[in-house]
Amino acid sequence: MIRSRELIGTTLIAALCGLAPADDPQAVKETSLDGPGGLKLTVRMQGPYAADVPLQVVCYFKHKAAGDTTLGAAVELDERLGGVIASLRNREEFVGDELETVLLVPPEGTIKPKALLLIGLGDEESLSLERLERVGRVALREASRLGAKRVAFAPLIRDQGNSKFGTGEVASAVVRGVLLAFDTERRLQREGLAKAHTIEEWVSEAGPKYFDETVSAVKRAAKEAEAAVAARPSTPYLRGKK
């Protein structure tokens, strides 16, 4: 059962993020709820360069030889990293093919996340919600493999000039994939088929304009994932095991 836990209607964490003064009505806020399996789901008004987490995940479309569109948070992130993402893409060492990954360790003093995972979205023209759900699954599995207990996720789709899907649609698809992969990881661990590790919090980052839409989408994804998990077979993966 999903228990909504509206922790912070408007929580000022400007001191952490350095994005707004405490008396600013547009200051950072966050909302959290309990997802299936006890995974804490948080929506936070925050940029991917400011999240104080072990792992930050961001996504990029397939590189275009004519040049990639980057706006807002995507520009700020790479500027703080000294242009490493642009260098990787321009050299075709991280093209951004569907589900391609690169893990970066940010130099000290650049961004707050301890590690940065880049995930490819593939061709921009063929982007689908099914692909975004797969991105969520890959992100969760990579986070589990790396042993990260808290993960922040920013799709950066609007920051690459793409508005094919609403922000809520994107968030819902990704979080649904995250939660389904989280359930699989827990089941594998119970049978000794995966290393013992628990991701405690998944943070969906959203800009001020899309915050409320993202909160509603994450709640919807949690309910959908809960129903899907309940419908999964309860029998062990290993044949003959009870």
Buried (B, 14 or more C-beta within 10 A) or exposed (E): EBEEEEEBEEBBBBEBBEBBEEEEEEBBBBBBBBBBBEBBBBBBBBBBBBBBBBBBBBBBBBBEEEEBEBEEBBEBBBBBBEEBBBEBBBEEEBBBBBBBBBEBEBEEEBBBBBBBBBBBBBBBEEBEBEBBBBBBBBBBBBBBEBEBEBBBBBBBBBBBEBEEBBBBBBBBBBBBBBBBBBBBBBBBBEEEEBEEBBBEBBBBBBBBEBBBBBBBBBBBBBBBBBEBBEEEEEEEEEEEEE
